[in-house]
């Protein structure tokens, strides 16, 4: 409330309630109330709690922003840690992000206001599938080349192993016939044909 008239010997102190958008948070002889604080969105503020007749409005920085000083006259976006740096301490409403270089065995390949440095094994987990994929492609290419090179070789071998008819030797028994006191071979089943004169 605000003071309207001081008390007199015959009348008590007269007060009046604060108007809309005003407040008075203590007993006072002031004749006016205080205006509620305005949370300027253009400066990055938003309302934390609405003001009442006896309390002021409270403001805070928007999500992802922080006050620039103790007076908190304006808000700024949280800083991001560059690649090679990780978050040591995350930003709050009144303080900015604190970054630190990644130690040996750790890494960071992103700009972030929340990510810490990751252990090196995470990089291995990312590289391993890529390596396996490359090896698979190389294996498939090698298999295809080997298959294509093998086909002409099979054709040559098939051509060289072509079957030819075998000669069958006649194993019929041979009989001997004398011809002029000399033996003469005579095939079995054939009659000996010697002239009559030779027989005589």
C-alpha positions as CSV (number, residue, x, y, z in Angstrom):
1,X,0.0,0.0,0.0
2,X,0.9,3.7,-0.3
3,X,0.4,6.5,2.0
4,X,-2.5,8.8,1.2
5,X,-2.7,11.0,4.4
6,X,-0.7,11.1,7.6
7,X,-2.5,10.6,10.8
8,X,-3.6,13.6,12.9
9,X,-4.8,14.0,16.4
10,X,-8.3,13.3,15.3
11,X,-7.7,10.9,12.3
12,X,-5.7,7.8,11.6
13,X,-3.2,7.3,8.8
14,X,-4.9,6.8,5.5
15,X,-3.4,4.3,3.0
16,X,-4.4,3.1,-0.4
17,X,-3.7,-0.1,-2.4
18,X,-1.1,-0.1,-5.1
19,X,-2.5,0.0,-8.7
20,X,-2.1,-2.6,-11.4
21,X,1.6,-3.2,-12.2
22,X,2.7,-1.7,-8.9
23,X,3.9,-3.0,-5.5
24,X,5.1,-2.0,-2.1
25,X,7.1,-4.6,-0.2
26,X,7.5,-2.9,3.2
27,X,5.9,-0.4,5.6
28,X,6.7,3.0,4.3
29,X,5.6,6.6,4.4
30,X,6.0,6.8,0.6
31,X,3.0,8.2,-1.2
32,X,3.5,6.1,-4.2
33,X,4.1,2.4,-5.1
34,X,6.9,0.9,-7.2
35,X,6.5,-0.3,-10.7
36,X,7.0,-4.0,-11.4
37,X,10.2,-4.8,-13.2
38,X,9.9,-5.3,-16.9
39,X,11.6,-8.4,-18.3
40,X,12.8,-7.2,-21.7
41,X,12.8,-10.1,-24.2
42,X,15.1,-8.1,-26.5
43,X,17.8,-8.4,-23.9
44,X,17.3,-12.1,-23.5
45,X,15.1,-12.0,-20.3
46,X,11.9,-13.9,-19.5
47,X,9.6,-13.8,-16.5
48,X,10.5,-16.1,-13.6
49,X,7.6,-15.0,-11.3
50,X,4.9,-12.5,-11.8
51,X,4.8,-9.5,-9.4
52,X,2.0,-8.9,-6.9
53,X,0.9,-6.0,-4.7
54,X,3.7,-6.6,-2.2
55,X,6.3,-8.4,-4.4
56,X,8.2,-7.4,-7.5
57,X,8.4,-9.3,-10.7
58,X,11.5,-11.5,-11.0
59,X,13.3,-12.1,-14.3
60,X,15.7,-14.7,-15.6
61,X,17.7,-15.3,-18.8
62,X,16.2,-17.4,-21.5
63,X,17.2,-21.0,-21.8
64,X,20.8,-21.3,-23.2
65,X,21.7,-17.8,-22.0
66,X,23.4,-16.2,-18.9
67,X,23.7,-12.9,-17.2
68,X,26.7,-10.7,-18.2
69,X,27.4,-9.5,-14.7
70,X,26.2,-9.3,-11.1
71,X,23.6,-6.6,-12.0
72,X,22.4,-8.9,-14.8
73,X,21.5,-6.0,-17.1
74,X,21.4,-8.3,-20.2
75,X,21.8,-11.9,-21.2
76,X,24.2,-13.6,-23.7
77,X,24.1,-17.1,-25.3
78,X,26.3,-19.7,-23.7
79,X,29.7,-20.0,-25.3
80,X,30.5,-23.3,-27.2
81,X,33.7,-25.2,-26.8
82,X,35.5,-25.6,-30.1
83,X,36.8,-29.0,-31.5
84,X,39.7,-30.1,-29.5
85,X,38.2,-28.6,-26.3
86,X,35.6,-30.1,-23.9
87,X,33.3,-28.6,-21.4
88,X,34.9,-28.3,-17.9
89,X,32.0,-26.5,-16.3
90,X,28.6,-26.0,-17.9
91,X,27.1,-22.5,-18.0
92,X,24.5,-21.4,-15.5
93,X,22.1,-18.4,-15.3
94,X,24.9,-16.2,-14.0
95,X,28.1,-17.7,-15.5
96,X,29.3,-18.7,-19.0
97,X,30.7,-22.1,-20.1
98,X,34.2,-23.0,-19.1
99,X,36.2,-25.0,-21.6
100,X,39.5,-27.0,-21.3
101,X,41.8,-28.7,-23.9
102,X,41.2,-32.4,-24.3
103,X,43.9,-34.5,-22.6
104,X,45.9,-37.3,-24.2
105,X,43.7,-40.2,-25.2
106,X,40.6,-38.0,-25.3
107,X,39.1,-36.0,-28.2
108,X,36.3,-33.7,-29.3
109,X,35.3,-33.1,-32.9
110,X,32.3,-30.9,-32.3
111,X,31.5,-27.4,-31.1
112,X,29.3,-27.7,-28.0
113,X,28.2,-26.0,-24.8
114,X,27.6,-29.3,-23.1
115,X,29.8,-32.0,-24.5
116,X,32.9,-33.1,-22.6
117,X,36.0,-34.7,-24.2
118,X,35.4,-38.3,-25.2
119,X,37.8,-41.2,-24.7
120,X,39.8,-42.3,-27.8
121,X,38.1,-45.7,-27.9
122,X,35.0,-43.9,-29.2
123,X,37.0,-43.0,-32.3
124,X,38.0,-46.7,-32.7
125,X,34.3,-47.6,-32.6
126,X,33.6,-45.2,-35.4
127,X,36.6,-46.2,-37.5
128,X,36.1,-50.0,-37.1
129,X,32.8,-50.3,-39.2
130,X,34.4,-48.1,-41.9
131,X,37.5,-50.3,-42.0
132,X,35.4,-53.5,-42.2
133,X,33.3,-52.1,-45.0
134,X,36.4,-51.2,-47.0
135,X,37.9,-54.7,-46.5
136,X,34.6,-56.3,-47.6
137,X,34.6,-54.2,-50.8
138,X,38.2,-55.2,-51.5
139,X,37.4,-58.9,-51.0
140,X,34.4,-58.8,-53.3
141,X,36.4,-57.1,-56.0
142,X,39.2,-59.6,-55.7
143,X,36.7,-62.5,-55.8
144,X,35.1,-61.1,-59.0
145,X,38.5,-60.6,-60.7
146,X,39.6,-64.2,-59.8
147,X,36.3,-65.6,-61.1
148,X,36.6,-63.7,-64.4
149,X,40.2,-64.8,-64.9
150,X,39.4,-68.5,-64.2
151,X,36.8,-68.9,-67.0
152,X,39.2,-68.7,-70.0
153,X,41.5,-71.1,-68.3
154,X,38.7,-73.7,-67.9
155,X,37.9,-73.4,-71.6
156,X,41.5,-74.1,-72.6
157,X,41.7,-77.2,-70.3
158,X,38.4,-78.5,-71.6
159,X,39.7,-78.1,-75.2
160,X,43.0,-80.0,-74.5
161,X,41.2,-82.9,-72.9
162,X,39.0,-83.6,-75.8
163,X,38.6,-87.4,-76.3
164,X,39.9,-89.1,-79.4
165,X,38.8,-92.6,-80.6
166,X,41.3,-95.2,-79.4
167,X,42.8,-97.7,-81.9
168,X,41.9,-101.3,-81.1
169,X,44.6,-103.8,-81.7
170,X,43.6,-107.0,-83.3
171,X,44.5,-109.8,-80.8
172,X,43.5,-112.6,-83.0
173,X,45.9,-115.6,-82.9
174,X,48.2,-116.0,-85.8
175,X,49.0,-119.3,-87.3
176,X,52.3,-120.1,-89.1
177,X,52.4,-121.7,-92.5
178,X,55.4,-122.9,-94.3
179,X,56.2,-121.2,-97.5
180,X,59.2,-122.6,-99.2
181,X,60.5,-124.1,-96.0
182,X,60.1,-120.6,-94.4
183,X,57.3,-119.9,-91.9
184,X,54.7,-117.5,-93.0
185,X,52.2,-115.9,-90.6
186,X,48.6,-116.8,-91.3
187,X,45.7,-115.1,-89.5
188,X,43.2,-117.4,-87.8
189,X,40.0,-118.0,-89.7
190,X,41.6,-117.6,-93.1
191,X,42.5,-120.4,-95.3
192,X,46.1,-120.9,-96.3
193,X,46.4,-120.2,-100.0
194,X,49.5,-121.7,-101.4
195,X,49.8,-122.5,-105.1
196,X,49.6,-126.1,-106.1
197,X,53.1,-125.9,-107.5
198,X,54.5,-124.8,-104.2
199,X,52.8,-127.7,-102.5
200,X,54.4,-130.1,-104.9
